Amino acid sequence: MDRHVTGIRLTFWGAAGQVTGSMHLLEAAGGRFLLDAGLFQGHRAQAHELNARLPFDPRRLDGIVLTHAHIDHSGRLPLLVRHGFHGPIYATPATRDLCAVMLPDAAHIQEKDYEYLARRRAAAPESEPLYNLADALAVQDLMLGVPYRRITHLRKHLALEFVEAGHILGSATADLRISEGGHHRIVYSGDIGRVGLPIVRDPEPPSGPVDTLIIESTYADRDHDSVRGAEEKLGEAIRRTAARGGKVLLPAFALGRIQEIIYALHELHRAGRIPNIPVYVDSPLAVDTTTVFRMHPEVFDERERLIAQKIPLFDFSLVHYVRDVAESKALNQLAGPAVIVAASGMAESGRILHHLANGIGDHRNLILFVGFQAEHTLGRRIQSGAESVRILGQEYPRRAEVETIAGYSAHADRGELRAWIRRLGGPIRRAFVVHGEASALGAMATILREEGVRDVVLPKHGEAFDL
C-alpha cells in the first residue's frame, strides 16, 4: 500500500534548538493539533517573550495531545485557553489528574512572584503573570483521560495511541497514525525515561516502521550514574552534611523527582544508611502531586520491592510534609542537621528560593542537585560554581558546598536512548531531534544516523516541514 500521504505539515514552536517549551503543531487529516504545550524556562525576559507571544490562533486548534504533566510540556495550556482554545486535550488519566494540581500551582506561582517583585519595586513587564487561576482551572474541563494502549480517533483519518514513556507518572509516547489517502505514522517520544527508575514502569516504545520520529535528546551526549549508585551517593551526601551540622538543600521538581527522592530516602532509612534527621518536603504542590501518585498505583512498577510488599511508599518516620507558609518560614530558624526538599527543580521559583537565600552562605550546608539545570537558570549558575548569585532580587555569596547526582535523572542517557531507538524496530524514514542543548542535539543526530536513519533534522524555532 502506498505510504505517502499528502497535506501533512509539522511546525516546531518550542524545544527546537533548546530544552524547554515543548510545542509542535501538526496539521493533518484536515485538523490542527498541538503535540504538547509547554512553558519556556530560563532567562526571565527571553522566556516571557517566547511564552506570551503565541504564533497561531488557539481558536483554530482542533485538539492537543499531551505527553506528560511537567510544566515545560503542559505549562502553556492555560494560556491557550485564555486566548480562546476550547478543544479536547488528550492525556493519560494520571497526567490529567496531575495537571489538575500542576497548572493551578503554576498560575499561583506567577501571581505570587509578581506580587513579591512589585512590593520590592523590582517588577518588570516580563514578570507579569501569563494567566490566572481561572484559566488553569478551565483547562481541566477540556482534559480527556486516554489509557495506555487504547486507540483513540482524533479525527476520521487520525488515530492516537499512548504507550509508556517511563519518565514520570502517566508519561507517554504518542503513536499517531494518519490514513487519509495512504498511511503515515508519526511517533512523538515525549520525554523518554530510564530503565530501572523507582515507582514508574520502564519505557515501552511502539514497534514497527516509522515515517516521522520526533525525539527528545536531553542527555544524548552523556551517560548517567546507575540508579542504585545514585541512591548510594545520596546517602553519603546526607551523612557527610549531617556530620558537620549542616542542612541539605535539595531543589527538585514537585512532580516525579520529589517522589523519587522520598522513595530513595525511605529505602535508605529502612536500611539504616542515613542518620535519623528530619526530612522536610516543603512544597504544597509536592504534597498534592504525591497524593495523585497514591491515586494511581495501577501504573506503578510492581517489580519494586516496596511496591511489591505493599508498603506505603511516601510515608515514614523521618518525613514531614509542609504546606503551611508559617511552617515553611520556621524552617529558616531550624537548628541542627536536616534535609529540605523543595521546588522548583531548576531553582527558578517556589520555596526553594527562600531556603537558598537563607542557607547558601553557610559552609556547613550542601546544595544538592538531582536533576537537569537548563541554561540561564539559577540552578545552572549555582551548579556551575558561581561565587555569588542573585536570588529574589538580592545578591548572595555562595559558601555552601554544591554537588550534583546525575543518576536521578528521569531522562534516558545516550545508551538508553540508543536502546529505545533499536526497540522501535524501524525502519525510521525521517527523524526530528528536539528538547536538547546544542551538544545533545548533535549527539542524538549522530546516534540516529549510526542506527540507520538517513534523514535527520535539527529543526529551528518556527521552522515548518511538509511530511
C-alpha positions, 0 to 999 in steps of 0.5 A, spaced: 500 500 500 502 506 498 505 510 504 505 517 502 500 521 504 499 528 502 497 535 506 501 533 512 505 539 515 509 539 522 511 546 525 516 546 531 514 552 536 518 550 542 524 545 544 527 546 537 534 548 538 533 548 546 530 544 552 524 547 554 517 549 551 515 543 548 510 545 542 509 542 535 503 543 531 501 538 526 496 539 521 493 533 518 487 529 516 484 536 515 485 538 523 490 542 527 493 539 533 498 541 538 503 535 540 504 538 547 504 545 550 509 547 554 512 553 558 519 556 556 524 556 562 530 560 563 532 567 562 526 571 565 525 576 559 527 571 553 522 566 556 516 571 557 517 573 550 517 566 547 511 564 552 506 570 551 507 571 544 503 565 541 504 564 533 497 561 531 490 562 533 488 557 539 481 558 536 483 554 530 486 548 534 482 542 533 485 538 539 492 537 543 495 531 545 499 531 551 505 527 553 506 528 560 504 533 566 511 537 567 510 544 566 515 545 560 510 540 556 503 542 559 505 549 562 502 553 556 495 550 556 492 555 560 494 560 556 491 557 550 485 557 553 485 564 555 486 566 548 480 562 546 482 554 545 476 550 547 478 543 544 479 536 547 486 535 550 488 528 550 492 525 556 493 519 560 488 519 566 494 520 571 497 526 567 490 529 567 489 528 574 496 531 575 495 537 571 489 538 575 494 540 581 500 542 576 497 548 572 493 551 578 500 551 582 503 554 576 498 560 575 499 561 583 506 561 582 506 567 577 501 571 581 505 570 587 512 572 584 509 578 581 506 580 587 513 579 591 517 583 585 512 589 585 512 590 593 520 590 592 519 595 586 523 590 582 517 588 577 518 588 570 513 587 564 516 580 563 514 578 570 507 579 569 503 573 570 501 569 563 494 567 566 490 566 572 487 561 576 481 561 572 484 559 566 488 553 569 482 551 572 478 551 565 483 547 562 481 541 566 474 541 563 477 540 556 482 534 559 480 527 556 483 521 560 486 516 554 489 509 557 495 506 555 494 502 549 487 504 547 486 507 540 483 513 540 480 517 533 482 524 533 479 525 527 476 520 521 483 519 518 487 520 525 488 515 530 492 516 537 495 511 541 499 512 548 504 507 550 509 508 556 514 513 556 517 511 563 519 518 565 514 520 570 507 518 572 502 517 566 508 519 561 507 517 554 509 516 547 504 518 542 503 513 536 499 517 531 497 514 525 494 518 519 490 514 513 487 519 509 489 517 502 495 512 504 498 511 511 503 515 515 505 514 522 508 519 526 511 517 533 512 523 538 517 520 544 515 525 549 520 525 554 523 518 554 525 515 561 530 510 564 530 503 565 530 501 572 527 508 575 523 507 582 515 507 582 514 508 574 514 502 569 520 502 564 519 505 557 515 501 552 516 504 545 511 502 539 514 497 534 514 497 527 516 502 521 516 509 522 515 515 517 516 521 522 520 520 529 520 526 533 525 525 539 527 528 545 535 528 546 536 531 553 542 527 555 544 524 548 551 526 549 552 523 556 551 517 560 548 517 567 550 514 574 546 507 575 540 508 579 542 504 585 549 508 585 545 514 585 541 512 591 548 510 594 551 517 593 545 520 596 546 517 602 553 519 603 551 526 601 546 526 607 551 523 612 557 527 610 552 534 611 549 531 617 556 530 620 558 537 620 551 540 622 549 542 616 542 542 612 541 539 605 538 543 600 535 539 595 531 543 589 527 538 585 521 538 581 514 537 585 512 532 580 516 525 579 523 527 582 520 529 589 517 522 589 523 519 587 527 522 592 522 520 598 522 513 595 530 513 595 530 516 602 525 511 605 529 505 602 535 508 605 532 509 612 529 502 612 536 500 611 539 504 616 544 508 611 542 515 613 542 518 620 535 519 623 534 527 621 528 530 619 526 530 612 522 536 610 518 536 603 516 543 603 512 544 597 504 544 597 504 542 590 509 536 592 504 534 597 498 534 592 502 531 586 504 525 591 497 524 593 495 523 585 501 518 585 497 514 591 491 515 586 494 511 581 498 505 583 495 501 577 501 504 573 506 503 578 512 498 577 510 492 581 517 489 580 519 494 586 520 491 592 516 496 596 511 496 591 511 489 591 510 488 599 505 493 599 508 498 603 506 505 603 511 508 599 511 516 601 510 515 608 515 514 614 518 516 620 523 521 618 518 525 613 514 531 614 510 534 609 509 542 609 504 546 606 503 551 611 507 558 609 508 559 617 511 552 617 515 553 611 518 560 614 520 556 621 524 552 617 529 558 616 530 558 624 531 550 624 537 548 628 541 542 627 542 537 621 536 536 616 534 535 609 529 540 605 526 538 599 523 543 595 521 546 588 522 548 583 527 543 580 531 548 576 531 553 582 527 558 578 521 559 583 517 556 589 520 555 596 526 553 594 528 560 593 527 562 600 531 556 603 537 558 598 537 565 600 537 563 607 542 557 607 547 558 601 552 562 605 553 557 610 559 552 609 556 547 613 550 546 608 550 542 601 546 544 595 544 538 592 542 537 585 538 531 582 536 533 576 537 537 569 539 545 570 537 548 563 541 554 561 540 561 564 537 558 570 539 559 577 540 552 578 545 552 572 549 558 575 549 555 582 551 548 579 556 551 575 560 554 581 558 561 581 561 565 587 555 569 588 548 569 585 542 573 585 536 570 588 529 574 589 532 580 587 538 580 592 545 578 591 548 572 595 555 569 596 555 562 595 559 558 601 555 552 601 558 546 598 554 544 591 554 537 588 550 534 583 547 526 582 546 525 575 543 518 576 536 521 578 535 523 572 528 521 569 531 522 562 534 516 558 542 517 557 545 516 550 545 508 551 538 508 553 536 512 548 540 508 543 536 502 546 529 505 545 531 507 538 533 499 536 526 497 540 522 501 535 524 496 530 524 501 524 525 502 519 525 510 521 524 514 514 525 521 517 527 523 524 526 530 528 531 531 534 528 536 539 528 538 547 536 538 547 542 543 548 546 544 542 551 538 544 545 533 545 542 535 539 548 533 535 549 527 539 542 524 538 543 526 530 549 522 530 546 516 534 540 516 529 544 516 523 549 510 526 542 506 527 540 507 520 536 513 519 538 517 513 534 523 514 535 527 520 533 534 522 535 539 527 529 543 526 529 551 528 524 555 532 518 556 527 521 552 522 515 548 518 516 541 514 511 538 509 511 530 511 
